[in-house]
Amino acid sequence: MDAPKKEKGGKLSVERVYQKKTQLEHILLRPDTYVGSVEPVTQLMWVFDEEIGMNQREITYVPGLYKIFDEILVNAADNKQRDKNMTAIKITIDPESNTISIWNNGKGIPVVEHKDEKMYVPALIFGHLLTSSNYDDEEKKVTGGRNGYGAKLCNIFSTKFTVETACKEYRHSFKQTWQNNMTKTADPKIKFFDGEDFTCVTFQPDLSKVCLLNMNETKHNSVFDEDTEL
């Protein structure tokens, strides 16, 4: 890092003392404010062990890494509240490629352009901060999410983040990928669709920013490493 700029007499420059950050820069600079600690912690938790099922034991994990995973999982679980016909959530964790994927067969996200924001709805809710479907405080709260961060935090703390969804109602599918902590993306791919609804989020956590724990240890302590049926 460059040494702090100092004025004559050894004082820090005004520009160095008073700084302005974009919201995305602030999230990356102060991750603990948004996703919790990025340092490993050891505590007693309930985990799933293949041999015995649910088991309470000490594990070491990183709250920040767990949080960004949980944001996507909660989105999938929330879809069950909106669509009672949803029957499955499938979770795949591949430590070798540092890739996590969460799929559900609930109602897909509307693949339609948002008239006010001039972009497709999935791009709006996954790639732009402070967007949410839970801002109506008059509505009874039965789902997670409230402040418009949610899944975007996972996008920001990932080197690669892909959203795929398909919606029979609008007869189109959607796929878009963000890279480099949500700072780079290409245009979404929109196709005609006539199958069953689904949504799948696949991401590669940026371990240099959100996790100081070796990924092999994360694999050993993983709570979700198989398909989970509802």
CORRA-V152746 format. One record per pair of residues at least 4 apart in sequence whose ideal C-beta (glycine too) atoms are under 8 Angstrom apart, sorted by sequence separation. I is the first residue (numbers start at 1). J is the second residue. If there is no record, write none. Layout:
BEGIN
[[I J] [I J]]
END
This chain:
BEGIN
[[6 10] [7 11] [12 16] [13 17] [14 18] [15 19] [21 25] [22 26] [23 27] [24 28] [25 29] [26 30] [27 31] [30 34] [31 35] [32 36] [37 41] [49 53] [61 65] [62 66] [63 67] [64 68] [65 69] [66 70] [67 71] [68 72] [69 73] [70 74] [71 75] [72 76] [73 77] [74 78] [75 79] [76 80] [77 81] [78 82] [79 83] [80 84] [94 98] [114 118] [119 123] [120 124] [121 125] [122 126] [123 127] [124 128] [148 152] [149 153] [151 155] [152 156] [153 157] [154 158] [167 171] [178 182] [179 183] [180 184] [206 210] [207 211] [211 215] [213 217] [214 218] [215 219] [216 220] [217 221] [218 222] [224 228] [6 11] [7 12] [12 17] [21 26] [31 36] [32 37] [48 53] [49 54] [61 66] [94 99] [113 118] [114 119] [119 124] [123 128] [134 139] [141 146] [145 150] [167 172] [178 183] [179 184] [205 210] [207 212] [213 218] [6 12] [7 13] [27 33] [32 38] [48 54] [49 55] [80 86] [93 99] [94 100] [113 119] [114 120] [125 131] [144 150] [155 161] [166 172] [167 173] [178 184] [179 185] [205 211] [219 225] [5 12] [6 13] [26 33] [27 34] [31 38] [47 54] [48 55] [79 86] [92 99] [93 100] [113 120] [114 121] [117 124] [124 131] [125 132] [134 141] [154 161] [166 173] [178 185] [211 218] [4 12] [5 13] [21 29] [46 54] [47 55] [92 100] [112 120] [113 121] [125 133] [165 173] [166 174] [177 185] [207 215] [4 13] [46 55] [47 56] [91 100] [92 101] [111 120] [112 121] [119 128] [134 143] [164 173] [165 174] [176 185] [177 186] [5 15] [6 16] [46 56] [47 57] [91 101] [111 121] [114 124] [164 174] [176 186] [5 16] [45 56] [90 101] [91 102] [92 103] [110 121] [111 122] [117 128] [134 145] [163 174] [164 175] [176 187] [4 16] [44 56] [45 57] [47 59] [77 89] [90 102] [91 103] [109 121] [133 145] [134 146] [163 175] [176 188] [44 57] [45 58] [76 89] [89 102] [90 103] [109 122] [132 145] [135 148] [162 175] [163 176] [175 188] [176 189] [44 58] [45 59] [89 103] [90 104] [132 146] [162 176] [163 177] [174 188] [175 189] [43 58] [89 104] [132 147] [162 177] [174 189] [42 58] [43 59] [45 61] [73 89] [88 104] [109 125] [132 148] [161 177] [162 178] [174 190] [42 59] [88 105] [130 147] [131 148] [160 177] [161 178] [173 190] [42 60] [73 91] [86 104] [87 105] [130 148] [132 150] [160 178] [161 179] [172 190] [173 191] [41 60] [86 105] [129 148] [130 149] [160 179] [172 191] [173 192] [40 60] [41 61] [86 106] [129 149] [158 178] [159 179] [172 192] [173 193] [40 61] [41 62] [85 106] [86 107] [131 152] [159 180] [161 182] [171 192] [172 193] [40 62] [41 63] [85 107] [159 181] [171 193] [39 62] [83 106] [129 152] [155 178] [158 181] [171 194] [38 62] [80 104] [82 106] [83 107] [128 152] [157 181] [158 182] [37 62] [38 63] [79 104] [82 107] [126 151] [127 152] [156 181] [168 193] [181 206] [37 63] [38 64] [76 102] [80 106] [125 151] [126 152] [155 181] [156 182] [167 193] [168 194] [36 63] [37 64] [38 65] [75 102] [76 103] [79 106] [155 182] [166 193] [168 195] [35 63] [36 64] [72 100] [76 104] [79 107] [127 155] [168 196] [181 209] [35 64] [73 102] [126 155] [166 195] [168 197] [36 66] [72 102] [76 106] [152 182] [166 196] [167 197] [36 67] [69 100] [166 197] [32 64] [35 67] [165 197] [166 198] [31 64] [35 68] [165 198] [166 199] [164 198] [165 199] [126 161] [164 199] [165 200] [163 199] [164 200] [126 163] [163 200] [164 201] [163 201] [164 202] [162 201] [123 163] [161 201] [162 202] [122 163] [161 202] [162 203] [161 203] [122 165] [160 203] [161 204] [160 204] [158 203] [159 204] [158 204] [159 205] [154 201] [158 205] [159 206] [155 203] [157 205] [158 206] [127 176] [154 203] [157 206] [126 176] [151 201] [123 174] [127 178] [122 174] [126 178] [157 209] [123 176] [157 210] [111 165] [120 174] [122 176] [111 166] [127 182] [109 165] [111 167] [120 176] [108 165] [110 167] [108 166] [109 167] [112 170] [127 185] [108 167] [110 169] [111 170] [107 167] [108 168] [110 170] [112 172] [81 142] [82 143] [108 169] [111 172] [81 143] [107 169] [111 173] [111 174] [78 143] [108 173] [109 174] [123 188] [78 144] [122 188] [77 144] [78 145] [120 188] [75 144] [74 144] [75 145] [120 190] [74 145] [75 150] [126 201] [74 150] [75 151] [71 150] [72 151] [111 190] [71 151] [71 153] [72 154] [111 193] [71 154] [68 153] [69 154] [67 153] [68 154] [68 157] [108 197] [68 158] [107 197] [108 198] [109 199] [105 196] [106 197] [108 199] [105 197] [106 198] [64 157] [105 198] [106 199] [104 198] [103 198] [104 199] [103 199] [104 200] [103 200] [102 200] [103 201] [101 200] [102 201] [101 201] [102 202] [101 202] [100 202] [101 203] [99 202] [100 203] [99 203] [100 204] [24 129] [99 204] [100 205] [23 129] [98 204] [97 204] [98 205] [98 207] [83 197] [34 149] [98 215] [35 153] [34 153] [79 199] [95 215] [95 216] [35 157] [76 199] [95 218] [75 199] [95 219] [27 153] [31 157] [75 201] [93 219] [28 156] [27 156] [28 157] [72 201] [93 222] [72 203] [93 224] [24 156] [93 225] [91 224] [91 225] [68 203] [91 226] [92 227] [69 205] [91 227] [68 205] [90 227] [91 228] [90 228] [88 227] [89 228] [65 205] [88 228] [89 229] [88 229] [89 230] [65 207] [68 210] [87 229] [88 230] [87 230] [86 230] [65 210] [64 210] [65 211] [64 211] [62 210] [65 213] [62 211] [62 212] [80 230] [62 213] [73 224] [61 213] [28 181] [60 213] [65 218] [62 218] [24 181] [60 217] [61 218] [24 182] [24 183] [61 221] [60 221] [59 221] [38 209] [38 210] [40 212] [38 211] [39 212] [40 213] [38 212] [47 221] [35 210] [48 223] [47 223] [48 224] [31 209] [31 210] [28 209]]
END
